[in-house]
Amino acid sequence: QVQPVESGGGLVQAGGPLRLSCKASRTIFSIIRMGWYRQAPQKHRERVAVITSDGSTNYADSVKGRFTISRDNTKNTVYLQMNGLKAEDTAIYYCNVVGIRDNVWGQGTQVTVSS
């Protein structure tokens, strides 16, 4: 299995935007869903947003109205547009790609929101 590659993390001021990208390997057969999860220090990993192959989306209550997940099937890439960032959004963000035979995680990208 080849890990998806995340990019776009960094340091941003509260209220600002940030966009994460995750490119999945072409070796993953028949992707079912792609999603973003995050883990803050001393907390469990939590689901942020998921998008299925038919375009259906699901968001954590804490990010609804602020974050938008989208995907480009031609590029095997999923995006997370984050607006109105808050200090509590600070975490390592992980990309997850689920296919018929695969369930792979990226290495994570750090997002830090300064208040």
N, C-alpha and C positions, 0 to 999 in steps of 0.2 A: 504494500500500500504506500502510496506517495502522499505526503502531507499537503493539504491545501496551504497556499501562501497568502498570508495576511499583510496588509499595508495600510498606512494612513493614521496610525495612532500618533499621540504626541501630547504636548502641553497646551491647554487652551484656557482662556479666562471664562469664568462663569457667565452664562448667557450666550456664549459663542457657539459656532458650528464646527463640526468635524465630520469627515466622511471616511469610513472604513471600506476597504475592498478585500475580497478573498477570491483567489483563483484556484479552482479545483483542477486536479490532474485529469487529462483526457483518458486515463486508464480506468477511471471510475465509470462503471457501466450503468447506464440507465438511472440517473440521479432522481431520487424521489423527493427529497427536500434538502434545503440548505438553510443554515441558521446561524445566529450569533448568540453566544452565551458570555457571561462575565463572572469574574470572581474578584471580589474586593478582599483586602487583607482580613484574615481571621473570619471570613464568611464562606458559606458554601457557594459553589458555582450555581448560577441561576440562568434560566432562559431569558433572553432579551427579545428576540424576534425570530420568526421562522417563516419561510416561504416555500410552498410546495411546487411541484412541477406544473400544476395547472394555474399557478399564480395566486393561490389563496395565501393569506397572511395571518399571522397571529402574533400579538404583542403582549409583553408583560404590562400589567396595569401601570407600573411606575414610569413607563416610557411612552404610553399612548398619547398621541397628539404632538409628541416631540420628535420621535424617531420614525424613520421610514425605511423599510427593507425593500430591496428590488433585486432583480437578477437579469443578466444578459445570457441567455442560453447559448448563443453563438460563441460566447467567450468562456463559457463555464464559470462565470464570475457572479458573485453576489455582493451587494453593496449595503451599507448601513449609513444612511444620512442622519446625523444626530444634530438637532437644533435645540436651543435653549438649555444647554448643558448645565448641570448642577454639580456641586461638589460631591454629592452622593453617587454620581455616575462614575467617579474615579474607580478604576478597576483594570484588570487585564481582560481583554476581550478576545474570545476564542471563536473561530469559525468551525462549524461542523457540517460535514457533507455526508448524506446518507443515500446510498444507492441500493440496488437490488442485492448486491453481494458485499457492500462496503459500508463502513461507518467510521469515518476518519476525522481527526481533529487537527487544527493548525496549532502552531507553537504559541500563539497568543501575541497580542500587541497591546502595549500599555497606553491607557488613556488617563490623563491626569487633568482634573479641572481645578483651577485655582479660584478661590473665593475672594 
